[in-house]
Amino acid sequence: MSYSFTVKGPTKDAVKALVAAQFDQVVQAQACHLRDKAQAVAAAGAFIDLVADDFAGRQLQVHMNGSLTGTWQGSDVTRVTGAAFGVSVGLVD
């Protein structure tokens, strides 16, 4: 199962909170992503921290996507055989 979402906000802390909240929604819709939530949210936070603190009137935007592959029973993965994750972070008008 896969996910993809974009959030943006005025501060690093606000965007980190939005990432966590959006990932909670992913988990609600696709419970299997509870398995990779901690890793994805931590990785996004690390990239968010790379951006300069002065946004100069802009907002910070984060796009995340990821997927899990493996052995499935219904909508739950019982054995993960592959995981993918991508994140992009940048200032936008």
PyMOL commands that set and color helices and strands:
alter all, ss='L'
color gray80, all
select helices_A, chain A and resi 12-29+31-34+37-50
alter helices_A, ss='H'
color red, helices_A
select strands_A, chain A and resi 2-9+59-73+76-92
alter strands_A, ss='S'
color yellow, strands_A
deselect
rebuild
show_as cartoon
